[in-house]
Each structure stands twice: as structure tokens, then as C-alpha cells.
Amino acid sequence: MDTVTRFRLTALFSVLFFLLFWIFSIFVYIWFSRSLGEGYITKVIERNVAPEHITAVRVAGGVALDQLRDILLGINTVMVFLIPLLAWILTDRTLRPIEQVNNRQRQFIADASHEMRTPLSILRGEMEIALKKDRPVHEYRKILKSAKEEIDGMTRLVTNLLFLARNNADSTEVKPEAVDVTDLLNSVLWNLRDKTQDKQLAVTLVPAKESLVIPGQISMLTVLFTNLLDNAIKYTPDKGKVTVRLAALGKTVVISIRDTGSGIDPLDQKRIFNRFYRSDYSRAHTKGFGLGLSIAQSIVTWHHGKIEVSSRPGHGTTFTVYLPGITGGRRWSRTHS
């Protein structure tokens, strides 16, 4: 926030505090003046106090009122210097969360604009090349195929941005339902089978001995595990392995996804859940926008769980998701390849 806004809010808080203190001081003085004034003298007379003592009581009441007035004036004088400081501190605490949200929003818009600019620049360049001169049909097909890939990428980006926006805005209104985690993971792996077959990956699902059911939103959980498994597949070399393990830890469902890929640098592990963050290795070897893990974390948080990453460069990566759930039943191991 700009300095003018800070000063205006500080001035507003200061005026409000001054008014409250002066109103309180006037109320206290009026209340004590009535208590120590004629009303007090009337109560003294009703107790048959000697007349010569009434004058002393009246004088003592007047002295007490004078002292109270001096004390209240002194307190309000001190407050003239103290209230602006307190108002400034309150203003800072009031505006700090707003500034953080505003900064995140600006960063989010800047990152989204940056990610959109690259595919748009590629599209524009390809269209310009295609329009410069007549070309054989196969060259037009090649250009259109490349343009479609960029459009598909932008479509995924917009879809992810809409998901994040909706998740932040109205996810609290979504009612959870009972979701069988093993069945859900089998479904996700089936949908990703083309990618795993293209790379000849050995993908193994190792369920728990008992059935694992969690209260959740099935579409969100599908996105969660699709993103995590898609990352595992993307960063695992051909003929590598991806292992998905399920376990019950009390009433907590534990899902670990381990790959034999390139691994993640320790410095990058602290930032991989930030929106639009991509490591230098990711930018050099894979396409993407850096939103998948951010979305995964937001989904896990909505389900009151947590997500952890364990990785060493060159030794693969393991993502572990902890979700509250209920256990029971029996499961058998299945292998996807």
C-alpha cells in the first residue's frame, strides 16, 4: 500500500481512539461528579451525620473531583502522543495481510502472463512463416501440428488457472463423499497407460491389506493423483519404474509415489510447490507451466492432509500424501505396465 493510504488509515484510527478516550473520560467525570456531588451529600445527611461534618465531606468531594479531572487530563495528554503510535502499528498489522494478498496476486498475474507469452509468440512465429509463401501440404501439417501442441498447452494452463481460482473461491461449498483410494488410483493409472506404455515404464500399484476410504471430492482427488503420477512418468527415463504404495497409519491414509527419475535438487525441493516454479532441469528437459504441484498441494490442504517430498538428484523422487480416512476390508496387489 502507498504511504498516503497508510497515513489516512492511521489518522482515522487516531481520531477514533481520541473520541473513545474523551467520551470515556467525560462519562467517568460526570458519573463521579454526581456520586461525589449533591447526591452523595444527600446520602450522608440521611445517615444523620453532624452538620459540621457535611461541609468537610463536601470539600473532600470537591478535592477528589479536582484530582480526578487532573488525572483524566493527564492521561488524555499522554494519549495525544501514544495514540498515533498505536494507530500506526494497528494500520501496519491491518494492511500487511492485504499487501501480501495483493503482492501474490500481482506475482500470479505476472507469472501467468509470462507463461502465456511464450506459446503465443511461438504461434505467431509459425503463422508468419506459414503465410510468407506457398508451401507443400506436409509442411502446413507440420506447422498446424506444432500450433495445436501450443494451443493444447495454453488450454491446460487456463484449465489449471480456473481450477486454482475455483478451489480458492468456493471449494468450502463442496460436500465430501466416500472415495475408495485404491479404485481411484487404478482409474488414474488406466487413464495414463498410453504415456507409461510409450516410455515402457513398469508401474506397480501396491495396495494396503485393508480397503482405504477417505472423505473427499473425487474430481479433486483425481486431479491430485493425475498430477503426481504424470510428473513421475514425465521425469522417469524409458524403461524406468514408478511404484505407488498405499498404507494405513491409524485412521490416516498414506499414498507414496516413487519414481526412478532424475531426482530434485535440495534447493528446488523448498520451492516446487510454488505456483509457476520450474527448476532449470525442468525447463531444459520437459514442457510445463509449474502449476501441477501447486494444485496438488492446494487439494491436499483442502482435504486436511499434507504432502511431503523426498528426493536425491539421480536417485529418483518420492511424493508422500497423508489424508484422513477410514480403513477396513482387504485388497490384493496389481501391476500396470
C-alpha positions, -999 to +999 in steps of 0.1 A: +000+000+000+012+036-007+022+059+021-008+082+016-031+053+024-011+044+055-013+080+068-050+082+061-058+050+079-035+060+108-053+093+110-087+076+110-077+052+138-062+081+158-094+101+156-115+071+166-092+064+196-092+100+207-130+101+205-133+069+225-109+082+252-125+116+255-161+101+256-149+076+283-132+104+303-162+127+302-185+098+312-163+089+342-161+126+353-198+131+351-205+098+369-181+107+397-193+143+400-228+130+406-216+105+431-194+130+450-218+159+445-253+167+459-264+131+456-235+120+478-243+147+503-279+137+504-269+101+513-246+115+540-275+136+555-298+105+555-273+088+578-277+116+605-241+129+601-234+161+621-239+193+601-203+204+607-191+172+591-212+178+560-190+207+549-159+186+553-175+159+532-184+185+505-149+199+504-134+164+503-157+155+474-146+186+455-109+179+460-115+143+448-132+156+417-104+181+410-079+153+413-099+130+390-101+158+364-064+164+366-057+126+362-081+123+332-065+154+315-030+139+321-040+106+307-055+122+276-024+144+272-002+113+272-026+097+247-020+126+223+015+111+217+007+075+223-024+070+202-007+079+168+020+053+175-006+027+184-027+037+153+004+033+131+011-002+145-026-012+140-025+002+105+006-019+097-010-051+110-042-043+092-026-036+058+001-064+060-022-093+050-038-071+023-004-063+009+006-099+009-025-109-010-020-080-034+016-090-040+007-126-045-020-115-070+004-093-089+030-121-090+004-146-101-007-123-129+029-116-140+038-153-140+006-163-159+013-135-184+048-147-188+038-183-194+011-173-219+035-151-238+059-179-248+033-201-266+017-171-281+050-159-295+056-194-310+021-195-325+026-160-341+060-170-355+047-202-370+017-184-386+040-158-400+063-185-415+032-203-430+019-171-446+052-159-461+049-182-492+031-212-505+043-245-491+037-282-496+008-298-477+031-318-454+048-285-442+014-270-434+005-302-415+037-299-395+031-262-387-006-269-377+005-299-355+030-276-337+004-249-333-021-274-319+005-285-293+009-249-282-029-244-281-032-276-260-006-263-236-024-230-232-057-248-227-041-268-199-027-236-184-061-219-185-078-250-171-053-251-142-058-214-135-095-218-134-091-248-111-070-228-087-094-199-088-125-221-081-107-240-054-098-208-036-132-193-041-159-219-034-142-252-025-157-249+010-191-253-005-182-287-020-195-316+001-171-346+006-181-381-004-166-415+004-138-423-020-120-456-024-084-446-029-073-479-045-101-478-071-093-442-078-056-448-083-064-478-106-086-455-126-059-428-128-032-453-139-056-467-165-060-432-180-022-427-181-015-461-196-006-446-230+021-425-215+036-453-195+035-477-225+052-451-247+081-450-223+079-487-214+076-480-177+069-506-151+042-491-130+032-510-099+003-503-075+008-519-041-025-515-021-028-519+016-042-551+032-074-533+040-097-511+020-088-474+022-117-450+021-114-412+026-139-384+028-132-362-002-141-347-036-134-373-062-128-349-091-102-330-070-085-362-059-084-374-095-065-342-104-042-346-074-030-381-083-030-374-120-007-345-115+016-365-092+017-396-114+021-375-146+052-359-130+066-392-120+061-405-156+075-374-172+107-374-152+114-411-153+136-423-182+124-450-206+121-485-191+122-470-156+099-478-126+071-460-109+058-475-077+026-465-059+021-478-023-009-474-001-009-479+037-030-471+067-014-453+096-042-453+122-070-435+105-046-418+081-043-430+046-007-428+033-001-428-005+035-427-017+045-424-054+081-432-061+099-429-094+134-438-106+138-405-124+163-377-123+155-365-088+151-330-074+179-307-061+175-299-024+173-262-031+144-268-056+125-290-031+117-260-010+101-242-040+085-269-061+050-262-046+051-225-056+030-216-085+048-214-118+081-225-103+101-248-125+137-258-119+164-253-145+164-290-153+126-290-159+128-260-182+155-276-202+141-312-205+103-310-202+074-288-211+050-275-184+039-244-165+048-253-129+012-255-117+008-292-112+024-295-077+008-262-066-026-276-075-017-309-057-008-291-025-040-270-026-061-301-030-043-319-001-047-289+021-085-288+013-087-324+024-070-315+057-039-336+048-003-329+040+022-337+012+059-344+015+087-349-010+119-369-006+145-369-033+181-370-043+195-360-077+200-391-098+182-414-073+145-407-080+118-389-061+091-399-037+060-379-030+040-389+000+004-378+006-013-381+040-051-379+041-075-385+069-096-416+062-113-448+073-098-483+069-114-517+066-117-547+041-090-564+021-070-557-010-047-575-034-017-562-054-020-552-090+007-543-116+003-519-145+028-518-174 
